[in-house]
């Protein structure tokens, strides 16, 4: 079948099972947008290319399927760099199609030309510049294969206009079915099964450990191993901490769950790791926000480290047993090996450890002081009400900063893939577009975007996308008139010298702005207004809704491990000191 | 003087043997299991545009210091070989290798231990030769000793070539300095494993 490159590209996306593409057309990608009219693929027209990327990420986080974004050359491509980097840091499977100037014009500084593959080389798992129309189905298949296997990540395919434009002879090609057999990737062979000997070595370490902690990272969710994780934890009766990227991978309401570790982690989660004699790190990467000062991190712990990416093993902390492999397969093998060793009966006596942990939990719970009448709302209170007024399987997305930490702390995540945030890159503005992507992928679920006022102003325009596309996401906007996390650091570490950190409660008027974008809009300023506003928002399902919560400006996130200090120097809420 | 191919082969095999016996400080340290600052890594990569940029970009992004780098096609036109020497004080060699392995276009990576490999580097150098007769004889003797070749000469200058172990190039370069080096170019080392006995 003779078709042109543009038709082949869309057809190749269909062959990969793509049902939705987030994008925005422009000159160089025009020929690919033409066949989209006939395609069953749904296209979501964003208002800014960054939004397309975060939507594709939200979609991928929520569904487990690769997100697809399609944008034009030059500024379109550069606007897409932030979400690509975000997806790279958080291992999100993403395929980004960018238009490029015609192949003969590359390197001439043509209109809307930029070196897209050069710019994105360091923020993608891999990228391609396709030079022949005939290569399109193969390259698209390779892109999806790379994005979704091994450690997932973003893959960019840069497509010069002349190989997709029917007016160019170079766009002529003969269609062929993309399949694994035609891939040309001699250097890409992801490993999935763990070495059985190492698995047995890990099992032996676990049996004799007196103070073990299972340290779970986002890799568990990528490996779809939540079920296997729970079986393992229950088999050996070992407490679990879930990092910011792994919230929901293990139920918060489970008695073995200690919550989130790290800079703003739960006291018990942080302290249990510090006192541990064995960390069982599963799909985690010893991020600096988890470890604090590295030489003071879990000083007495041996480490079992399981990761699909060999480069993570030993990158930060030297493991005693390093297992390269897919977490789901390795955990299943580990449970089996532990069963062979005698299962729970063969485990060391850990009663003292359990009682030490319960002691910390009792002494250092998460606390905040409720606001006095006349004071603005406490964000923690709003989150508790929101949590208790929404379905158990609500998907929560978040931006970056104080509201993100409070959401992670105060929500109760009992299901995997209900928490979507920007962990590694810390991208402000992630929440709203990610929520839209998640809602597109999971239309039957309630999706709440938790956002700060600083973040909201970065990507709010995508609510126009949601309103016109009838994508009814809900936004809980925590307005504290500040770049709150920066304000907190200036208060604590810069002698309360507040430099360029004040926004405003009143400008913009978020209710008017949301209404102008086609959303329903509500505002709550007193505790008794919170639940009614949330209940009203939950009833609105024909358009997006924004609820602005006027929050206390001086509220700080605790616990906190100040940057550069050891996790043993954790600061709890002043009321507990 | 031209380059007699047979003689060069003979010289090569001679020095190859001496590689195993005459050890540089690095080689001796490696043999003794001590820390070696510079390690040689040979990668086979797909022969595609931009692959060198990916490798170089990785080095810079991850903070790996590269001492030398040589790139050329292999006998199989689908692949090129990138041979580089990395300063393992800047990053553990294991990290360098693992990160490189993640590049999709990198097909194979081999770390060559100094004691089990043959390393060669080519140097082209122009030296001043307008000197006294005694000094000129000294220069010719030096060229002879090191089995270097005179590729071109003028009234006042000589263009020499030497292919040898990098440490030997260092030594040759040092000795030539007394005559005055006009211009010098080295290729960066290439290496292959020694044949098992």
Interface residues (C-beta under 8 A of the other chain):
Chain A: X117 X118 X121 X122 X125 X126 X129 X146 X185 X186 X187 X188 X309 X310 X311 X313 X314 X315
Chain B: X45 X46 X49 X50 X53 X54 X57 X58 X61 X92 X94 X95 X98 X99 X101 X102 X103 X104 X105 X106 X107 X108
